[in-house]
Amino acid sequence: MTPTLSAGDTAWVLASAALVLLMTPGLAFFYGGMTRAKSVLNMMMMSFGAIALVGVLWVLFGYSMSFGSDWFGGLVGNFDKFALHGILSTGDDMPLAGTIPELAFVGFQGVFAIITVALISGSIADRAKFGAWMVFAFFFAILVYFPVAHWVFDANKDADGNFIGGWLNGLGVIDFAGGTAVHINAGAAGLALALVLGKRNGFGKDPNHRPHNLPFVMLGAGLLWFGWFGFNAGSALGANGVAAFAWINTLVAPCAAVLGWLVVEKLRDGHATSLGAASGAVAGLVAVTPACAAISPLWAIVLGLLAGAACALAVGLKYRFGYDDSLDVVGVHLVGGIIGTLFIGLAANPGAPSKGEGLFYGGGFELLGKQALGAGSVLLYSFVLSLVIGWIISKTMGFRVSSEAEEAGVDIALHAETAYSASSAGTGFHPLGAKAEAEVAAFNADDLLTAPSAKTTEKKVKA
């Protein structure tokens, strides 16, 4: 049956694409609040830089590499859709992706590419050169994300119905919205960059590395959760029951994950924190991303509790093993992505939209093995290539700022800007140092009305 255009499906996918794009500014707030006050602008700039750079690359050749005609047995798409060649018609000959214009599909998948790159930046907060980050983002998008998106998301078939898409998709790996292509991919790359750049000055000892603005973190988490409904439910590519199914799981899994994280905090530390609540929500969203159309809401609650508790424990691994993953990209996105991807092999319900049959439903270990293969292959590929890209950048143009710039703050050192003035409420700093900050804080404009002017004082001295 020839698909026909659906106005309702198109409207939902376009709205979902806008929601997912909003997630990257949300991520900027989430990450920015967790950094030091003198690094927040640099942290947010890395997210906005990803939007600008990857958005251009996606339209030029990223979409073609991800969803163009297959090259090399499911490894990457070719360049037959360079600059969206052949899909720009809006008339009767408009190419469709299911029941939506292919252009709508281009936009929807493009914002996935953007946020995947932006996610990586959290692992190198407080110490990375902005220019080096942009160079890394350029090569990561081309060499890692675009091919991996082809592996996972491309389900194309030829005119005879033969599969010609990505190799993981062809094997039957279930990843509805990006647990492997987005979260495991970004988490593995984040680990690689954390190793390349090394630890921050005072890692594990300096109390100033604590989040400087928790309201920013909470705001960012809220924007991420809001946008994630487009991320997951929008991946149904239609306003239908599949979208509703994914939407419900996207609601309930992070709710359970918040509870799981806070319970661990309470038992371990004696208190539940706002940072824990925000991080728990993101951990649950990460874990349910691949599974949102494969498991029942009841199992989504179990997955959320498991992911929240496990990620709350995993974020402490950096202190044990000595890698400085500044904002827990590894502990939340890599670990959460692996948990969600493997959980499908256990709890996939054959009655759910993805139609997988997990171990708990009599499917044996076959699906679990496929999910492990999908998670492991993306993890290994992303880690190795990111390590090589990061190492080359470090040895050529330099990836890390100087120790002096790190101490002074990368905002003023790299961008000649500061997020806060000394007179602002809350913690702030002055680009000229503590002495200038104290002078500004002590300044009172009313003194100008009562103090003698310099010229008057000079005349009195001469007299």
C-alpha positions as CSV (number, residue, x, y, z in Angstrom):
1,M,0.0,0.0,0.0
2,T,1.4,3.4,-1.0
3,P,1.7,5.7,2.0
4,T,-0.2,9.0,1.9
5,L,0.6,12.3,3.6
6,S,-1.0,12.8,7.0
7,A,-1.3,16.3,8.2
8,G,-1.7,15.2,11.8
9,D,1.4,13.0,11.7
10,T,3.4,15.8,10.0
11,A,2.3,18.4,12.6
12,W,3.3,16.1,15.5
13,V,6.8,15.3,14.1
14,L,7.5,19.0,13.4
15,A,6.4,19.9,16.9
16,S,8.5,17.0,18.3
17,A,11.5,18.3,16.4
18,A,11.1,21.7,18.0
19,L,10.8,20.0,21.4
20,V,14.0,18.1,20.9
21,L,15.9,21.2,19.7
22,L,14.8,22.9,22.9
23,M,16.5,20.1,24.8
24,T,20.0,21.4,23.9
25,P,19.5,24.9,25.5
26,G,17.9,22.9,28.4
27,L,21.1,20.9,28.5
28,A,23.1,24.1,28.5
29,F,21.3,25.2,31.7
30,F,21.6,21.8,33.2
31,Y,25.3,21.6,32.6
32,G,25.9,25.3,33.2
33,G,24.4,25.2,36.7
34,M,26.7,22.3,37.6
35,T,29.9,24.0,36.7
36,R,31.8,26.7,38.6
37,A,30.5,30.3,38.3
38,K,33.5,31.3,36.2
39,S,33.0,28.5,33.7
40,V,29.2,28.6,33.1
41,L,29.3,30.6,29.8
42,N,31.9,28.3,28.3
43,M,29.8,25.3,29.2
44,M,26.7,26.8,27.7
45,M,28.6,27.9,24.6
46,M,29.7,24.3,23.9
47,S,26.0,23.4,23.6
48,F,25.2,26.3,21.4
49,G,28.3,25.7,19.3
50,A,27.0,22.1,18.7
51,I,23.7,23.5,17.5
52,A,25.4,25.8,15.0
53,L,28.0,23.4,13.7
54,V,26.0,20.1,13.6
55,G,23.0,21.8,12.1
56,V,25.0,22.9,9.1
57,L,26.8,19.5,8.7
58,W,23.5,17.7,8.9
59,V,22.0,19.5,6.0
60,L,25.1,19.3,3.9
61,F,25.9,15.6,4.2
62,G,25.0,14.3,7.7
63,Y,21.5,13.2,6.7
64,S,22.9,11.5,3.6
65,M,25.5,9.7,5.5
66,S,22.9,8.5,8.0
67,F,20.0,7.8,5.8
68,G,21.3,7.8,2.2
69,S,21.7,4.7,0.1
70,D,23.7,2.1,2.0
71,W,27.5,1.7,1.5
72,F,29.6,-1.1,2.8
73,G,27.0,-3.5,4.1
74,G,25.2,-1.3,6.5
75,L,28.1,0.8,7.8
76,V,27.3,4.2,6.3
77,G,25.1,6.0,3.8
78,N,26.5,7.5,0.6
79,F,26.3,11.1,-0.6
80,D,23.3,10.8,-3.0
81,K,21.3,13.2,-0.7
82,F,24.1,15.8,-0.4
83,A,22.6,19.2,0.6
84,L,19.2,17.3,0.6
85,H,19.4,16.7,-3.1
86,G,16.2,15.1,-4.4
87,I,14.0,15.6,-1.4
88,L,13.2,19.3,-1.6
89,S,10.0,19.1,-3.6
90,T,6.8,20.2,-1.7
91,G,4.3,19.4,-4.5
92,D,2.6,16.2,-5.5
93,D,6.0,14.5,-6.1
94,M,7.1,15.3,-2.5
95,P,9.1,12.3,-1.2
96,L,7.6,10.8,2.0
97,A,9.0,9.0,5.0
98,G,6.0,7.0,6.0
99,T,3.2,9.5,6.2
100,I,5.3,12.6,6.7
101,P,7.4,14.6,4.3
102,E,11.0,13.4,4.2
103,L,12.0,17.0,5.0
104,A,10.2,16.7,8.3
105,F,12.1,13.5,9.0
106,V,15.3,15.3,8.1
107,G,14.6,18.0,10.7
108,F,13.6,15.5,13.4
109,Q,16.7,13.4,13.0
110,G,18.9,16.5,12.8
111,V,18.2,17.6,16.3
112,F,19.1,14.2,17.6
113,A,22.5,14.6,16.0
114,I,22.9,18.1,17.7
115,I,22.1,17.0,21.2
116,T,24.3,13.9,21.0
117,V,27.3,16.0,20.3
118,A,26.3,18.5,23.0
119,L,26.0,15.8,25.6
120,I,29.7,15.0,25.4
121,S,30.7,18.4,26.5
122,G,29.8,17.7,30.1
123,S,32.7,15.4,30.6
124,I,35.3,18.2,30.0
125,A,33.8,21.1,31.9
126,D,36.0,23.8,33.4
127,R,39.1,23.0,31.3
128,A,38.5,22.7,27.5
129,K,39.3,25.2,24.8
130,F,36.2,26.2,22.9
131,G,38.0,26.1,19.5
132,A,39.4,22.7,20.2
133,W,35.9,21.5,21.2
134,M,34.4,22.7,17.9
135,V,37.1,20.9,16.0
136,F,36.3,17.7,18.0
137,A,32.6,18.2,17.4
138,F,33.2,18.5,13.6
139,F,35.1,15.2,13.4
140,F,33.0,13.3,15.9
141,A,29.8,14.1,14.0
142,I,31.3,13.0,10.7
143,L,33.3,10.0,11.8
144,V,31.2,8.7,14.7
145,Y,27.6,10.0,14.9
146,F,26.6,9.9,11.3
147,P,27.7,6.3,10.7
148,V,26.3,5.1,14.0
149,A,23.0,6.7,13.3
150,H,23.0,4.7,10.0
151,W,23.7,1.5,11.9
152,V,20.9,2.0,14.4
153,F,18.1,4.1,12.8
154,D,18.2,3.4,9.1
155,A,15.5,0.8,8.3
156,N,15.3,1.3,4.5
157,K,14.3,-1.4,2.1
158,D,14.6,-1.5,-1.7
159,A,11.8,-1.7,-4.2
160,D,11.6,-5.5,-3.7
161,G,11.4,-5.2,0.1
162,N,15.0,-6.2,0.7
163,F,16.6,-4.6,3.7
164,I,19.3,-2.1,2.8
165,G,19.6,-0.1,6.1
166,G,22.0,-0.1,9.0
167,W,23.6,-3.4,10.1
168,L,22.4,-3.2,13.8
169,N,18.9,-2.4,12.7
170,G,19.0,-5.3,10.3
171,L,20.1,-7.7,13.0
172,G,17.0,-6.8,15.0
173,V,18.6,-4.6,17.8
174,I,15.8,-2.6,19.4
175,D,16.5,1.0,20.0
176,F,13.4,3.0,19.6
177,A,14.8,6.5,20.2
178,G,18.6,6.4,20.7
179,G,19.8,4.6,23.7
180,T,22.8,3.4,21.7
181,A,23.2,6.0,19.0
182,V,22.7,8.9,21.4
183,H,23.5,8.0,25.0
184,I,26.0,5.2,24.9
185,N,27.6,7.0,22.0
186,A,27.9,10.3,23.9
187,G,28.9,8.6,27.1
188,A,31.7,6.6,25.5
189,A,33.0,9.7,23.8
190,G,32.8,11.6,27.1
191,L,34.9,9.0,28.8
192,A,37.5,9.2,26.0
193,L,37.8,13.0,26.3
194,A,38.0,12.9,30.1
195,L,41.0,10.6,29.7
196,V,42.6,12.8,27.0
197,L,42.2,16.1,28.9
198,G,43.0,14.7,32.4
199,K,41.7,15.8,35.7
200,R,40.7,19.4,36.7
201,N,43.0,21.2,39.2
202,G,41.8,20.1,42.6
203,F,39.7,17.2,41.3
204,G,38.0,15.5,44.3
205,K,39.4,18.1,46.7
206,D,38.4,21.6,45.7
207,P,34.9,22.4,47.1
208,N,34.5,25.1,44.4
209,H,33.9,22.3,41.9
210,R,30.5,21.9,43.4
211,P,27.5,23.1,41.3
212,H,27.3,26.9,41.5
213,N,23.6,27.3,40.5
214,L,21.2,24.5,41.4
215,P,18.1,26.4,40.2
216,F,19.8,26.4,36.7
217,V,20.2,22.6,37.1
218,M,16.6,22.1,38.0
219,L,15.4,24.4,35.2
220,G,17.6,22.5,32.7
221,A,16.3,19.1,33.9
222,G,12.7,20.4,33.5
223,L,13.4,21.6,29.9
224,L,15.1,18.3,29.1
225,W,12.1,16.3,30.4
226,F,9.7,18.4,28.5
227,G,11.6,18.0,25.3
228,W,12.1,14.3,25.8
229,F,8.4,13.7,25.1
230,G,9.2,14.8,21.6
231,F,12.4,12.8,21.6
232,N,10.7,9.5,22.5
233,A,7.0,9.9,21.5
234,G,8.1,11.8,18.3
235,S,10.1,8.8,17.2
236,A,6.8,7.1,16.4
237,L,6.8,9.4,13.4
238,G,3.1,9.9,13.8
239,A,0.3,11.0,16.0
240,N,-0.8,7.5,16.9
241,G,-1.0,4.9,19.6
242,V,2.7,4.2,19.4
243,A,3.4,7.8,20.3
244,A,1.0,7.5,23.2
245,F,2.6,4.3,24.4
246,A,6.1,5.9,24.3
247,W,4.8,9.1,26.0
248,I,3.4,7.2,29.0
249,N,6.7,5.4,29.5
250,T,8.6,8.7,29.2
251,L,6.5,10.0,32.0
252,V,6.7,7.1,34.4
253,A,10.3,5.9,34.1
254,P,11.9,9.1,35.1
255,C,9.4,9.6,37.9
256,A,10.5,6.2,39.3
257,A,14.2,7.1,38.6
258,V,14.0,10.2,40.8
259,L,12.7,8.1,43.6
260,G,15.4,5.5,43.1
261,W,18.2,8.1,43.1
262,L,16.9,9.9,46.2
263,V,16.6,6.7,48.1
264,V,20.2,5.9,47.4
265,E,21.2,9.4,48.4
266,K,19.3,9.2,51.7
267,L,20.7,5.8,52.6
268,R,24.3,6.7,51.6
269,D,24.6,10.4,52.5
270,G,21.7,11.0,54.9
271,H,19.8,13.5,52.7
272,A,18.1,13.8,49.4
273,T,19.2,16.7,47.2
274,S,17.8,18.8,44.4
275,L,20.9,17.8,42.3
276,G,20.0,14.2,42.9
277,A,16.4,14.7,41.8
278,A,17.4,16.4,38.6
279,S,20.1,13.8,37.8
280,G,17.7,11.0,38.6
281,A,15.1,12.3,36.2
282,V,17.7,12.5,33.4
283,A,18.9,9.0,34.3
284,G,15.4,7.6,33.9
285,L,14.9,9.4,30.7
286,V,18.1,8.0,29.3
287,A,17.3,4.5,30.3
288,V,13.8,4.5,28.9
289,T,14.8,6.0,25.5
290,P,15.6,2.8,23.8
291,A,12.9,0.9,25.6
292,C,9.9,3.3,25.5
293,A,8.1,1.3,22.8
294,A,9.3,-2.1,23.9
295,I,8.2,-2.6,27.5
296,S,5.0,-2.1,29.5
297,P,4.5,0.9,31.8
298,L,4.9,-1.5,34.8
299,W,8.3,-2.6,33.6
300,A,9.1,1.1,32.8
301,I,8.7,1.8,36.5
302,V,11.0,-1.1,37.4
303,L,13.5,0.2,34.8
304,G,13.3,3.7,36.2
305,L,14.0,2.6,39.8
306,L,16.9,0.4,38.6
307,A,18.4,3.2,36.5
308,G,18.0,5.9,39.2
309,A,19.7,3.8,41.8
310,A,22.4,2.4,39.6
311,C,23.3,5.8,38.1
312,A,23.4,7.3,41.6
313,L,26.0,4.8,42.5
314,A,27.8,4.9,39.1
315,V,28.6,8.7,39.3
316,G,31.0,7.9,42.2
317,L,33.1,5.6,40.0
318,K,35.2,8.5,38.7
319,Y,36.7,9.0,42.1
320,R,37.5,5.3,42.5
321,F,39.1,4.9,39.1
322,G,40.5,8.4,38.8
323,Y,38.9,9.8,35.6
324,D,37.4,13.3,35.8
325,D,34.0,13.0,34.1
326,S,33.1,16.5,35.3
327,L,29.3,16.4,35.0
328,D,28.7,12.6,35.0
329,V,28.2,12.0,31.3
330,V,29.6,8.5,31.9
331,G,27.7,7.8,35.1
332,V,24.3,8.9,33.7
333,H,24.4,8.6,29.9
334,L,26.7,5.7,29.4
335,V,25.5,3.6,32.3
336,G,21.9,4.6,31.9
337,G,22.0,3.9,28.1
338,I,23.5,0.4,28.7
339,I,20.9,-0.4,31.4
340,G,18.0,0.6,29.2
341,T,19.4,-1.2,26.1
342,L,20.0,-4.5,28.0
343,F,16.7,-4.3,29.9
344,I,14.9,-4.7,26.6
345,G,16.4,-8.1,26.3
346,L,14.8,-9.0,29.6
347,A,11.4,-7.3,29.6
348,A,10.5,-6.6,26.0
349,N,6.8,-7.4,25.6
350,P,5.7,-8.9,22.3
351,G,2.4,-7.0,22.6
352,A,4.3,-3.6,22.7
353,P,4.8,-1.6,19.5
354,S,8.5,-2.8,19.1
355,K,7.3,-6.4,19.2
356,G,10.4,-7.8,20.9
357,E,10.2,-10.9,23.0
358,G,12.4,-10.6,26.1
359,L,13.6,-13.3,28.4
360,F,10.8,-12.7,30.9
361,Y,8.3,-13.4,28.1
362,G,9.7,-16.7,26.9
363,G,12.0,-15.2,24.3
364,G,15.2,-16.8,25.7
365,F,18.5,-15.0,25.5
366,E,18.4,-14.2,21.7
367,L,17.2,-10.6,22.0
368,L,19.4,-10.0,25.1
369,G,22.4,-11.1,23.0
370,K,21.5,-8.7,20.2
371,Q,21.0,-5.8,22.6
372,A,24.4,-6.5,24.2
373,L,26.0,-6.6,20.7
374,G,24.4,-3.3,19.9
375,A,25.5,-1.6,23.1
376,G,29.0,-3.0,23.0
377,S,29.7,-2.2,19.3
378,V,28.6,1.4,19.6
379,L,30.5,1.8,22.9
380,L,33.7,0.4,21.5
381,Y,33.5,2.3,18.2
382,S,32.7,5.6,19.8
383,F,35.3,5.3,22.5
384,V,38.2,4.4,20.2
385,L,37.5,7.0,17.6
386,S,36.8,9.7,20.1
387,L,40.1,8.9,21.9
388,V,42.0,9.1,18.7
389,I,40.3,12.4,17.6
390,G,40.8,13.9,21.0
391,W,44.4,12.8,21.2
392,I,45.3,14.3,17.8
393,I,43.7,17.6,18.7
394,S,45.5,17.6,22.1
395,K,48.9,17.0,20.4
396,T,48.4,19.5,17.6
397,M,46.3,22.6,18.6
398,G,45.9,21.7,22.3
399,F,42.6,20.7,23.9
400,R,43.1,21.9,27.4
401,V,43.5,25.5,28.7
402,S,46.5,26.5,30.7
403,S,46.5,26.0,34.5
404,E,46.3,29.8,34.9
405,A,43.3,30.1,32.7
406,E,41.6,27.3,34.5
407,E,42.1,29.0,37.8
408,A,41.1,32.4,36.5
409,G,38.0,30.9,34.8
410,V,37.6,29.8,31.2
411,D,34.8,32.3,30.7
412,I,37.1,35.4,31.0
413,A,40.1,33.6,29.5
414,L,38.4,32.3,26.4
415,H,35.3,34.4,25.8
416,A,36.2,37.7,27.6
417,E,32.9,37.6,29.4
418,T,31.6,36.8,32.8
419,A,28.2,35.4,33.8
420,Y,27.9,37.4,37.0
421,S,29.1,40.7,38.3
422,A,30.2,41.1,41.9
423,S,27.1,43.1,42.7
424,S,24.8,40.3,41.5
425,A,22.9,38.3,44.0
426,G,24.6,35.0,44.8
427,T,28.1,33.9,44.1
428,G,30.0,36.0,41.6
429,F,33.5,37.0,40.6
430,H,35.3,39.9,39.0
431,P,37.6,39.5,36.0
432,L,40.3,41.7,37.6
433,G,40.5,39.5,40.7
434,A,39.4,39.5,44.4
435,K,40.7,43.0,45.1
436,A,38.6,44.5,42.4
437,E,35.7,42.4,43.5
438,A,36.0,43.8,47.0
439,E,36.3,47.4,45.7
440,V,33.2,47.0,43.6
441,A,31.2,45.4,46.5
442,A,32.2,48.3,48.8
443,F,31.3,51.0,46.2
444,N,28.4,53.2,47.1
445,A,27.1,55.7,44.5
446,D,25.7,58.0,47.3
447,D,29.3,58.7,48.3
448,L,29.6,60.7,45.1
449,L,27.0,63.2,46.3
450,T,28.8,63.9,49.6
451,A,32.5,63.3,48.9
452,P,34.6,66.3,47.7
453,S,35.5,66.2,44.0
454,A,39.1,65.5,43.0
455,K,39.4,69.0,41.5
456,T,38.2,70.7,44.8
457,T,40.6,68.6,46.8
458,E,43.5,69.5,44.5
459,K,42.7,73.3,44.9
460,K,42.7,73.0,48.6
461,V,46.1,71.2,48.6
462,K,47.6,74.0,46.4
463,A,46.2,76.7,48.7
